[in-house]
Amino acid sequence: MSEIGAGKAGLMNIGEEAKPPFAILPDPSSLFETRSKRFAALAPGHQLEPYLAFLSDITRVQHEIQATLPVAPLPSSEAMAQALQHGMPPLAFPALTNDVAIATIRAFLDATAKRTLPAQTAAAVEALRHGGDAAIEAAVSALLGSSTASGNPALITLVAAGLQVHASRLAAQLDADALKPIADAACPACGSPPVASSVVGWPKAHNARFCTCSLCNTHWNVVRVKCVLCSETGGISYHTVEGQPEETKAETCSSCNSYVKIHYQVNNHLLEPFADDVATLGLDLLMREEGVARGGRNLFLLGY
C-alpha cells in the first residue's frame, strides 16, 4: 500500500469554479444504465468477475423498471419546507417506506425473478416475493435503521436495490437549489450516508469534490482535503494499492480513524461511484488490515 500525504502545495487550483452547485439531482433515466455498463466493463478478468457481472444484471433491472413505473409522489410541499427549515432532509422516512415504495420494490423483485440467478439469490427473491409486504417492510426498516443493516444481507441487498429506484425517482423531482447542507456525511435529500466521493470534471464544477448518496444517488459538494465523516481538515492522507492505477484512493482521517474512497473522475470520466467502489474491494481489505474503519456505505456490499 502506498500513502500520499495531504500536503498544501497546489491547493489553490482545487475546484476551478469559485462556487460549484451544492447539490446535483440524479437522473434515473440514465443513472442505472450507466452503472450497469460500468459493472459490465469492469467484470472481465477481475477477481470479482462473477459478482460484478451479477451486479451489471441487477442494475440493468433497475434501469428497465424505472421507466415503467407511475410517478412517485413527493411529500407535501409544507412537509418538505418544514423539514428544510429544521435542517432535515425533505425525503423523510415515511416517503421511503410508503405503499409506493413497497410497490416499486415488488416490481424490481418480479423483474429480477425472470433473470438467471445464483441459487441463493433466487431463493432470496422468492422468499421476498411470497413473504408478503411484512417481509419487505422488515428489510426496509433494517436498511434505513442502521448504516450497517442487520439481518439477511441477501434479502436486504435486494430490497435496497428496489428502494434505490424509488428514492432516486423521488430525489429527481426535488428543487436542487432548495437543498441545504445537513452534515458532510449526510445526503441533503434523504439523509443517507455517501457511498464515496468523486473529484469531477463537470461543467461549472471542474475539479470539485462531490459525495454520492448511497440510496437516492443525489450528489452534494464537500470541499476537498477534509474528512467527509467528521469534517476535520487535519490528519488527512490518501492510500492506494501498490501497482494499481491511482484513480481511486482511500481518504483516511487520523481524527476518526475512518476512510471514505475518493474517485478521480476528472482523470477518468468512466469511473462510477458504486461500481468502482465494489471493484476496488482490495483497497478496503488493505485498510482493514491497517485497522482503519470503512465510512462509505455501498448497498451492494452489505454484510462486508
C-alpha positions in Angstrom: 0.0 0.0 0.0 1.3 3.4 -0.8 0.5 6.5 1.2 0.2 10.1 -0.1 0.3 12.9 2.3 -2.2 15.8 2.1 0.4 18.5 1.7 -0.7 22.0 1.0 1.2 22.6 -2.3 -1.1 23.1 -5.3 -4.3 23.6 -3.2 -5.0 26.9 -4.9 -6.3 25.2 -8.0 -8.6 22.8 -6.2 -12.1 23.5 -7.7 -11.7 25.7 -10.7 -15.2 27.1 -10.3 -15.4 29.5 -7.3 -18.9 28.3 -6.4 -19.9 24.9 -7.7 -23.5 24.0 -7.2 -24.2 22.4 -3.8 -26.4 19.6 -4.9 -27.0 17.8 -8.2 -30.0 15.6 -8.5 -30.0 12.1 -10.0 -31.4 11.3 -13.5 -33.0 7.8 -13.2 -33.4 7.5 -16.9 -29.6 7.2 -17.4 -28.3 6.5 -13.8 -28.7 2.8 -13.6 -27.9 2.1 -17.2 -24.6 3.9 -16.9 -23.9 1.9 -13.7 -24.8 -1.4 -15.4 -22.4 -0.7 -18.3 -19.6 0.2 -15.9 -20.1 -3.1 -13.9 -20.1 -5.0 -17.2 -16.9 -3.2 -18.3 -15.1 -3.9 -15.0 -16.0 -7.6 -14.8 -13.9 -9.4 -17.5 -10.7 -10.7 -15.9 -11.4 -9.2 -12.5 -11.1 -11.3 -9.3 -14.7 -10.4 -8.6 -15.9 -11.1 -12.2 -18.9 -13.2 -11.3 -20.2 -10.7 -8.8 -19.5 -7.7 -11.0 -21.4 -9.4 -13.9 -24.3 -10.2 -11.5 -24.4 -6.6 -10.4 -24.4 -5.5 -14.0 -27.6 -7.5 -14.5 -29.2 -6.2 -11.2 -28.6 -2.6 -12.2 -29.9 -3.3 -15.7 -33.1 -4.5 -14.0 -33.2 -1.2 -12.0 -32.9 0.7 -15.3 -35.6 -1.3 -17.1 -38.2 -0.9 -14.4 -37.8 2.8 -13.6 -39.4 3.8 -17.0 -42.4 1.6 -16.4 -43.5 2.9 -13.0 -46.1 5.6 -12.3 -44.9 9.0 -10.9 -43.7 8.6 -7.3 -45.5 11.3 -5.2 -43.3 13.6 -3.2 -44.2 14.5 0.4 -46.4 17.7 0.7 -44.6 20.9 -0.1 -45.5 22.0 3.5 -43.8 18.9 5.0 -40.7 19.4 2.9 -40.4 23.1 3.7 -40.7 22.3 7.4 -38.0 19.7 7.1 -35.6 22.0 5.4 -36.4 24.8 7.9 -35.3 22.5 10.7 -32.2 21.2 9.0 -33.7 17.9 8.0 -33.8 16.2 4.6 -37.0 16.7 2.6 -37.3 12.9 1.9 -38.2 11.7 5.3 -38.7 8.1 6.5 -42.5 7.9 5.5 -41.7 8.8 1.9 -39.3 5.9 1.7 -41.5 3.3 3.3 -45.0 4.0 1.9 -47.1 1.8 -0.4 -45.4 3.3 -3.5 -42.0 2.3 -2.2 -43.2 -1.2 -1.5 -44.8 -1.4 -4.9 -41.5 -0.3 -6.5 -39.5 -2.9 -4.6 -42.1 -5.6 -5.7 -41.7 -4.5 -9.3 -37.9 -4.9 -9.0 -38.3 -8.3 -7.4 -40.7 -9.5 -10.1 -38.4 -8.4 -12.9 -35.4 -9.9 -11.2 -37.1 -13.2 -10.8 -37.2 -13.5 -14.6 -33.4 -13.4 -14.7 -31.0 -16.3 -14.4 -29.8 -16.0 -10.8 -27.4 -17.8 -8.4 -29.3 -20.3 -6.3 -29.0 -18.3 -3.1 -30.2 -15.1 -4.8 -33.1 -16.8 -6.5 -34.2 -18.2 -3.1 -34.0 -14.8 -1.5 -36.0 -13.3 -4.3 -38.7 -15.9 -3.9 -38.8 -15.5 -0.2 -39.4 -11.8 -0.5 -42.0 -12.2 -3.3 -44.0 -14.7 -1.4 -43.4 -13.4 2.1 -45.9 -10.6 1.9 -45.3 -6.9 2.5 -44.2 -7.6 6.0 -41.0 -9.2 4.9 -40.2 -6.3 2.6 -41.1 -3.8 5.2 -38.8 -5.5 7.8 -35.9 -5.4 5.3 -36.5 -1.7 4.6 -36.6 -0.9 8.3 -33.3 -2.8 8.8 -31.7 -0.9 5.9 -32.9 2.5 7.0 -32.5 2.0 10.7 -28.7 1.5 10.6 -25.7 2.3 8.4 -24.7 -1.4 8.9 -28.0 -3.0 8.3 -28.6 -6.2 10.3 -30.4 -9.3 9.1 -30.0 -11.4 6.0 -27.6 -9.5 3.7 -29.0 -11.1 0.5 -32.6 -10.1 1.4 -31.7 -6.6 2.4 -29.5 -6.0 -0.7 -32.4 -7.0 -3.0 -34.8 -4.7 -1.1 -32.2 -2.0 -1.2 -31.8 -2.2 -5.0 -35.6 -1.7 -5.3 -35.6 1.1 -2.8 -32.8 2.8 -4.7 -35.0 3.1 -7.7 -37.9 4.6 -5.6 -35.6 7.0 -3.7 -33.8 8.2 -6.9 -37.1 8.9 -8.6 -38.2 11.0 -5.7 -34.9 12.9 -5.5 -35.1 13.7 -9.2 -38.2 15.7 -8.6 -36.8 17.9 -5.9 -35.6 21.5 -6.3 -31.8 21.2 -6.1 -31.5 24.9 -5.2 -33.6 24.4 -2.1 -31.5 21.7 -0.6 -29.3 22.7 2.3 -26.3 21.1 4.0 -27.2 18.7 6.8 -23.7 17.3 7.5 -20.8 16.4 5.2 -21.6 12.7 5.6 -25.4 13.1 5.1 -27.3 13.4 1.9 -29.2 16.7 1.8 -32.1 14.9 0.0 -32.7 11.8 2.1 -30.1 11.9 4.9 -28.4 8.7 3.9 -24.6 8.3 4.1 -22.4 8.5 0.9 -21.0 5.5 -1.0 -17.9 7.5 -1.9 -16.8 10.9 -3.1 -15.6 11.9 -6.6 -13.4 14.7 -7.9 -15.3 15.6 -11.1 -14.7 17.3 -14.4 -18.3 18.5 -14.8 -19.1 21.9 -16.4 -19.3 24.6 -13.6 -17.8 22.2 -11.1 -14.4 21.2 -12.7 -12.0 19.7 -10.1 -14.6 20.0 -7.3 -15.5 17.1 -5.0 -19.0 15.6 -4.7 -20.3 12.9 -2.4 -22.8 10.4 -3.9 -25.7 9.3 -1.8 -25.8 5.5 -1.2 -29.6 5.5 -1.5 -31.1 8.2 -3.7 -28.0 9.0 -5.7 -28.0 12.7 -5.1 -24.6 14.4 -5.3 -23.5 17.1 -2.9 -20.4 19.2 -2.7 -17.9 18.8 0.1 -14.6 20.7 -0.1 -11.5 18.7 -0.7 -8.8 17.7 1.8 -11.5 17.3 4.5 -12.8 14.3 6.2 -16.3 13.6 4.9 -17.2 11.7 8.1 -16.1 14.1 10.9 -15.3 17.2 8.9 -11.7 17.6 10.3 -9.1 19.0 7.9 -6.0 17.9 9.8 -4.5 14.4 9.6 -5.9 13.6 6.1 -3.9 11.2 4.0 -4.5 9.1 0.8 -3.8 5.4 0.3 -3.7 3.3 -2.8 -2.9 -0.3 -3.7 0.7 -0.6 -4.9 0.9 -1.1 -8.6 -2.7 -0.2 -9.2 -4.0 2.9 -11.0 -4.3 5.8 -8.6 -7.8 6.7 -9.9 -9.4 5.6 -6.6 -7.9 6.3 -3.2 -8.9 5.8 0.4 -9.1 9.2 2.0 -8.2 8.5 5.7 -8.6 10.7 8.7 -6.5 10.3 11.8 -9.1 12.1 14.0 -11.8 9.5 13.5 -9.7 6.6 12.2 -12.0 6.1 9.2 -12.0 6.5 5.5 -14.2 7.1 2.5 -13.0 6.4 -1.0 -12.4 9.2 -3.4 -12.7 8.6 -7.2 -10.9 10.9 -9.6 -13.4 11.1 -12.4 -11.7 14.3 -13.6 -8.9 11.9 -14.8 -11.2 9.1 -16.0 -14.8 10.0 -16.7 -15.8 6.3 -16.8 -15.4 5.9 -13.1 -18.8 5.3 -11.4 -19.1 5.6 -7.6 -20.9 2.3 -6.9 -19.3 0.1 -9.5 -15.8 1.3 -8.9 -16.3 1.0 -5.1 -17.1 -2.7 -5.5 -14.3 -3.2 -8.0 -11.7 -1.7 -5.6 -12.6 -4.0 -2.7 -8.9 -4.9 -2.5 -8.3 -1.4 -1.2 -10.9 -2.0 1.6 -9.1 -5.2 2.6 -5.8 -3.3 2.9 -7.4 -0.6 5.0 -9.0 -3.2 7.2 -5.5 -4.7 7.8 -4.4 -1.2 8.8 -7.2 -1.0 11.3 -9.0 1.9 9.6 -12.8 1.7 9.5 -14.8 2.0 6.3 -17.1 5.0 6.3 -18.8 4.8 2.9 -21.8 2.6 2.6 -22.4 0.5 -0.6 -25.8 -1.3 -0.8 -24.1 -4.0 -2.8 -21.5 -4.6 -0.1 -23.9 -5.0 2.9 -22.6 -7.6 5.3 -19.0 -6.9 4.3 
